[in-house]
Each structure stands twice: as structure tokens, then as C-alpha cells.
């Protein structure tokens, strides 16, 4: 909008133009040539002034509208000295951005608060950014020449301030400027900001500020919340402050004002799985308020901002959107609780809170993970004291990152993580019966999965929920365990997971010296099943996938196929029966891919003893049928009956799979005696 002064000048110039042109036209024919020249010159001069002023108005109100805004306080602090405008009260600002995992993305209101500080600092002052991660460092957004005082008029001054603020805000809003190292050390970030503001290059700036956007939950360094005791009550703030003062661990913030931007109690909102109640946020804000005051700051201000609703994601899948890992601090109000006399246990422990390294069952922070798991150990100890015969299933699940993918690649990973949690529970120091803990990995197929692609796009929050290890009691009142059994009955689990589930459901571990493994390499094959602990030798039940394509599912003894089991051969033959040291031994049924079957006794993989062979074909004599009788080393030997496909029947002694001595009954009623393999009568 044009000001009243601008409109007045434009009207005066237009009126002057009209009057002058009227006079020139009236006197043109009667005036002398010299007067004509003067009048024309005056007219041209006024025209030039009008055009120049119009261009000025256009530039000030259209091209650079900010320059025509009402004067702002930060502009009023800048005065003219000679030909340049100088900032008599420059401001130095260091912004500490807590753009890391387990925190919410910074909302628009917080950015507007930052912008107010930048408006006072970009002309003759200083702006720096420190990222609050595990190793805080300064992020140089611009060079020192960016803040040079080079404006010669107020229009250029206001425009250059607006341009610089816009440029810096664009860089600060860039989410690529974020945590680069795991964990959060906010105290070190404040020290880094202090060093910047007290450096010689900024010594001439008297008005210095630190602006902090952070949850305040520090997970490494001198002030590590993982080392604070949240078991029963909140730690004492005054005790922490006195300790850090006596140890000389606090920064020196003399001459510096500190502002926290957050929500409710002034701290930024924590994101799943780091949960914090109002009580926790108040404790955190009180702690930092006291620490900053004890560090000698001029002032400590907490400013609230709404809109904290988009979590910064860390996952174990190495997604492009993820942030470096940050440990979860277990706060006492979030501890699991055992409801006495209730046999139902349904707890989920997020993989994000446990901090598994990508594609492994190793914890990124062993100490932090054990702090998360220990309260569950306490719950299980109380549970088994009341229900000693119940069993607890430790179930590993993961997220689907590709829509409608049905591969079972993550079953072994989810199982390994369930096993790791089991080991951690046992190591937590609580009295938990090992034999009552069963582990299984379900991968991405499980009944309580939250759809990661419900809206067609990948939902990282749903994925975080699905990446977990669950503790479930198999009691009849457990809804989740009942859902798991129903999913298995409906063939909704991956086959490998279903096999493992049915084994554990019906059969306890062979002994406490056994453990269950998934897809380990054994000799010339891959094995899933029970092994002798610490040896990976199959012992119990399990499935072996041989490199040649054969697949065996059944019993094992000390690394050998021994007991009952099923072998599916690569040529599509199938044997179901008993084994000894890897050979068919005892009763069994062998089915050839062409439909022939043998049901009977085996000895060292040879048909040996009584049995029934259906579909026998004698290639030499051209007859086929069913044999019932004695076999030795895959040959019909001794007494037996052969039922020919054409209706004939032979009853008697066999040798080397040939009729030897007996009677042959023809389908037309005739008979023949067979002696020494030859017919002697018809």
C-alpha cells in the first residue's frame, strides 16, 4: 500500500504536469523561440522527476515491499554514521537445535521465535548454529562477511535485513542440518555455544543469546540422564546442581541470556519411544533452569510453542529419513507393572528403545538397553512367583517397508532379537525360570501388526510400533496369544514361524542346555531348530535345508538325523518315518515322485523286513503290481504275496525280487506251480 505522503506527491506532480502542458500549448504560437525552449525544458524536467519518483515508488512498494513496512524495533537501533548505517547495539545469537531422534520436529511457532532473534543479529551481529547430538559442533551457515554493515539508506537497510533473515531461516529450517552422531549431549552443546559467544571475534558484541530447542533429555556426556536414578522418585535438582558446581562441570555463561523454546514447561516434546509425562518435563525444565542460573547466565527464559506432532525417526532399517540412534531413558512412571492374580502378560518393548544395531541382535548401548529390560525382569519374577507353571513367549516382530511384501527374510533377525532379549532378562539378576521362556520370530506377519501403508504411503510411526519384542503369557485370557494361535490355525504366519510355533506349543525344550536357532550354517546345509547350547549342533527337533535341495524336518541327536522325521528330496521323492544316524531305519513310508510307495521296515536306508510295495514294476518280465511280504536289502526275499495289476496273484517264496517257489493264480481261474523260479504246470 502507498503511504499518504506518496499519494500527495504523485497528485502534486500530476497537477503540475497538466498546468505546465496547458501553458505550453497556449503560448506555443505566440511566444518567442527562447520562451518556447524554456517552457519545453521545464516540462521535460518535471517529466523526468515524475518518472524517477514513480520508479522509486514501484521499487519500494512492489519489488521491495518489506522496505515500506512500519519501522521495526531492530531498525530503530541502527543509526547513520557518515555515509553508512551502523548497528549501535549488535546481537550475537547461537541457536542450539535438538533435531535428533526421540524428539519432535520443530514446529512453525518455534521458528518464528528464532526469527525474532535473527532480525536483531543479521546486521552487524552474529548468528551461529550448534546441533545437539552426541558430539555437538558448530554448523557454519554463512561466512563472517554475511553480517557486514553496508547499508547507505533505510530502504536498502530494511531490505538487506529481510533478505539475510530469510536466507538464514531457510538454512535453519533445512532438516538436513541435524544430528550426525548418536545420542544427545546438551551440556556439551551449551559449552560449544558459550565458546562461540566468548570468542575474540565476537568480543565487541555485548548482547549475547543462546536459544535452545531441546527435550532436555541428555543421554551421554557429563550430564547423562541414564545415570540418574528414576526408579522410585525424581532425583533432587539441588543435589545435582551442587554436584556439578563442585566438580567444575558447568559452563561459564556470564553475560549471556538463555532462552528455551518448547511446550508446556518450556522443553521440546519428546517423541516415541522416549515418553515423558508433565511431571518429568517439569523436573527437566527445573533442572536446566537451575543449571543455567548456576552457570552465571544473565537470564533464563522459557517460551512455549504449539505444533509438536511430527516425530524424528530412528529405525534399525537404515531408512533415508532416519536420525542417528538416541537411547531411551526409562522414567519411573513408565515402568511395566504386574497385576497380581492376573495371569495375562502382554508387554511390547520397542526395538527403537532397545537400540538394536542395523540388521543385528546387538545393542548399540548395552547399558541403556539393560535399563529398559530390567523392569520387565522384575515383572516376570513376580509373575512366576504367583504362576510358576505358566510360560512366557518372547516374540520378535519387525516392520514392512515395501508394500505387500511377503518374504520371510526378517524371521531370523526378529528371532535373534527375541533371543537377545531373553538373554538380557536372564542377566538382569531377577529369578526367572529359563525353561519357562520361549522365543519365536514372526518377521512381518503377525496378527496385531499395524498397517504401514494404510494411506498408500509409508507410515514411519506405524513401522516403529511393529518393530518390537513382545512378552506374552500363553494363558487362555491373553488376547494377543490367542490371536497368534488363531493366525497359525489360519495359515497366516510364515511357514518357518508356524513350524517353530507348533513345536514350542506342543513340546518343551529338550533341556536347559538347549537353545533354539534360526537359519544357522551347519556343514553343507542351513538349520533351524534346537541345538546344544554354545555348540550349534542340532539336537532335538528342527529343519535342515541341504545345499542339494533336500529338506529334512524332524528329530536330531547330537548333530545326526535320528528319530522320527520327514525328508523331502530334491527329485520330489518323500520319506516319512524313523531314522538312525542320517539313514532310514525302522518303520517308514517312502513315496516316489511317480506315485510308487513302500510302507514297511528299513535298515540303514535299505528296505529290510515286512512291508508293502505298491506300484512295483518288473522291467525284465513286464509285469507290475503290489508286493506284500519280506524284503532284504531292497530286494523281495522270503515269503510274500504279489498282486498283479491284471488280476493275477502269486503267493510263495521270493528270491532277488523274483517268484521262486509258490503258486501263481491267473485271473481266468488257472493256476501254475512255480519251482526254483520256473513254472512247471499250468
VEXNUKOL-743029 format. One record per residue (C-alpha): x negated, y, z. Coordinates in steps of 0.05 Angstrom, whole numbers, plus 5000, padded with zeros to 4 digits. Layout:
XYZ;...
//
This chain:
500050005000;497650714984;497051205041;500851865045;494452245031;493251844967;500251984942;499552734957;493052784918;495952394860;502152854857;497953494860;493353244804;499253054760;502653724772;496154094756;495353694692;502453874669;501654614684;494854654650;497154284587;503254734583;498955354586;494055084534;499754934485;502955624497;496656024486;493255604433;495556004372;494856694404;488556624446;481556764424;476956194408;472856284472;479156244515;481355624478;474755294493;475155474567;482255204573;480354554538;474354474583;478554574646;483654084621;478253564607;475153664676;481853564712;483052944669;476252654689;477652794763;484552464757;481651844723;476051784774;480751844833;485451334801;479650844794;477850974867;485050844889;485350204846;478749924874;480550094946;487649824945;487549264893;480448994886;478349114959;484949144998;481449005064;477849665059;484450035063;486949665125;487750025190;481050145224;478849555267;475349605334;468949285308;468549815253;469250375303;463050125339;458950245276;456450955265;452951325209;445551465217;442751845159;444851515095;446550835127;451650575176;448550265238;451549795290;450450125357;452849505395;451048885355;453548205378;449947535375;454346915375;452546175378;458445705364;457845005393;462244545352;464543895383;466043595316;464842865335;468442205345;473442135403;475542865393;481043205353;479643615291;479144355305;485844705293;487145365258;488245755322;481245585347;478245815281;481746485288;478546575356;471746435326;473246935271;474247495322;467147395347;464347355277;467448025258;463148365311;456847985293;456047965218;453648685211;447048775247;448248195295;447247435291;451446805283;448846105295;452045415300;450044825344;453244145334;454743795399;452443075386;447242625418;441443055394;444043775387;440444215337;441644895305;445144905238;442745495197;448745715157;445246345127;438546685129;437047295172;437947775114;445247595114;446448065173;442648665144;445749365156;446249655086;452950005080;453050735058;460450865063;466350595103;469550265043;463349845029;462449725104;469349425113;468849015050;461948735067;464248545137;470448195109;466247835056;461047595107;466247365156;469846985101;463346655078;461446435148;468346185165;468345765101;461945435124;464345335195;470845015171;466844535127;467843855160;461243615131;457944045184;459043555240;455643055286;449642695256;447442265315;451441815362;454142045430;455042755457;450243165499;453943815513;449044055565;443343995514;447644365463;448544945513;440944955525;439844985450;444645575445;441145915503;434345845469;437146165406;440246755442;433946875483;429146825424;424847435407;428347545340;434947685377;432048035438;434448715414;441748475416;444748585484;451748305474;450847545470;456147005469;456646245468;463245985441;464445245457;469644785425;468744115460;472543595501;467143695554;466142945559;458742845553;456142135541;448642205541;443042645567;442442945636;449943025647;452542345625;459642215647;458341465641;454041545704;459541885743;463941455789;471141475765;473140815798;477741075852;477741835855;474842415815;467642595831;466443225872;464843825828;460844205881;456543585895;454843515820;453244265814;448744255876;445043635850;443743945782;441544605812;436644255859;433743845801;433044455756;437244155701;441844745687;440445245631;438945985644;444946375617;443247055646;446247605602;450547115563;458147065562;461146375551;467946215522;471145525518;476645435465;481344855478;488244665500;492044685566;486044715614;481445025562;477944395538;478844105469;483343495466;480242805467;482342315414;483841565417;480841145447;478041665495;484141815537;484342365588;490342605629;491743305653;488143125718;481942925680;481943545636;482643995698;476743635730;472643715666;474344455659;472844585733;466244225727;463944625666;466545275696;462345155758;456244925720;456345535674;457146015732;451545675769;447245765706;447846525713;452846685658;455947385657;462947085648;466546435634;473046465595;477745905574;482246045514;487845585494;489745395423;495244945396;495044435340;490343895367;493343295330;488343015279;483142535308;475942495285;474841765267;469241285282;470040575259;465739955251;467239915176;462540465153;468140875122;466241525087;470741915135;467741645199;463642015251;457741745290;459541305349;461241615416;462041185478;468641185515;468441395588;473040955629;477241405673;480641105734;487741285714;486940865650;484640225684;488639595669;492939355726;495138645744;502438585763;502638055817;507437475808;507837645734;504337115691;504437555629;497837875608;497838295545;491938775541;488439055480;481339305482;479739755422;473639585381;472440335378;471940375453;467439765457;462940045403;461139435361;455539565311;457939525239;459338815217;456338515280;458538295350;453038725383;454939325426;451939995406;451840185480;451539565524;452339965589;458440345564;461739715537;460839355603;464139935639;470139855593;470439095602;469139055677;476139285698;479138735655;474638235691;477738485756;484738385728;483137675705;480137485772;486637705806;490737355753;487336675762;487736725837;495336735830;495836285768;489735825769;492435345716;494235875664;489836015603;487836685574;486836765499;481637265476;483937455406;479837855357;483238255302;481038755250;483839255201;485639205127;482039745087;484439515018;492039485006;494938775005;488138445010;488937725034;481637505041;479337195106;472337495105;473337825173;475637205211;468537015231;467037735252;473337805293;471937135325;464737315342;467137955375;472237565416;466637105438;462337715456;467937995499;468637315533;461137315549;461738025576;467737835620;463837255649;457737705660;462038245694;461037895761;468237715774;470436995790;473536775724;474236035705;470535965639;474635365616;481035775620;478536285569;480036115496;477436525438;480036595367;479137075309;485137255266;481937745218;487138205185;493137725190;496737755257;503937885277;503138545315;498938875260;500539605246;501039725170;495140155150;498440325083;505640445105;505741105067;501440865009;495241195037;490140915086;492041095158;485741105200;489641155265;493340505249;486740185230;483740375297;489640045332;488639395293;481139365306;481339055375;480238465421;486538245457;487537875523;493837455521;496536945571;499936345537;505636365586;512736295558;514237025577;508537305535;511837635474;505237725437;503137005447;509936755426;509437185364;502736865350;505636165355;511436355310;506736645258;502735995259;509035575250;511036015190;504035945159;502836685166;495836615193;489536495153;488335735147;481835765185;485036155241;491035685242;486635075247;482835385306;489335595340;492534905335;486134565361;485835015422;493334995434;493334235439;486334085462;481734385515;474334485502;470333835505;466634105566;463934745597;457534615557;461134725492;462835355453;466735485390;463235775329;465736025262;462135935195;455135765220;450035445175;448634715192;444034305147;446934325077;453734595098;457735115136;461234925201;467035195243;468734845308;465934625374;458434585384;453834435442;452535105474;446035435453;444534905400;449835005346;450234245340;457434025322;460533645379;468033575389;472533775332;471234225273;470934325198;464834255154;464434555084;458834185047;454934514992;457033974943;464434164952;466433625002;470433855063;470933475129;475733635186;475633215248;471432955305;463933015315;458932725363;452133045371;451933315300;454732685267;461632555237;464232055288;471331925309;477632085271;477732575213;479432745141;474532815084;476733175020;471633004967;469733474911;472532974860;479333044895;478932364930;481332375003;479631935062;483531975128;481031525184;475531345231;468131495222;461531295253;455131695242;457832005178;460531355148;467531095141;468130585198;474430295227;481630385203;482730875148;486431065084;482631235020;486431564963;483231634896;484732234851;488131764801;493131524853;489930874876;489830754951;486630295001;489230245073;485329805119;478729685154;472029975136;465029815159;459430315143;463530615086;465029925055;471929605053;470929055105;476628675138;484128665127;487229175082;492029345026;489329594959;494629894914;493130024841;487429524833;485329434761;481228844738;477729124676;474928444656;481528064657;486028644641;490828554700;492829044755;496929054818;496629064894;491928654938;493528475010;488228105047;480928055068;475228485039;467728455049;463129005023;468429284976;470028604947;476228164957;473427574997;477427035032;484826945037;489427445004;495627574962;495527944896;502028234869;501228364795;504628964763;508128494713;511528104769;506427524776;503627344844;497326984867;496426704937;490026394960;482526494965;478727054931;471327104916;468027724888;474928024876;476927424832;482226894842;478326294867;482825764897;490325814903;497025834867;499026324812;506526454807;508726724739;514527184731;518126674687;518126144742;511925754720;506225604768;498925454760;493525184807;487125574808;480825194829;473925494830;476526084792;479725674735;486925474722;487724714720;495224664708;501025094681;
//
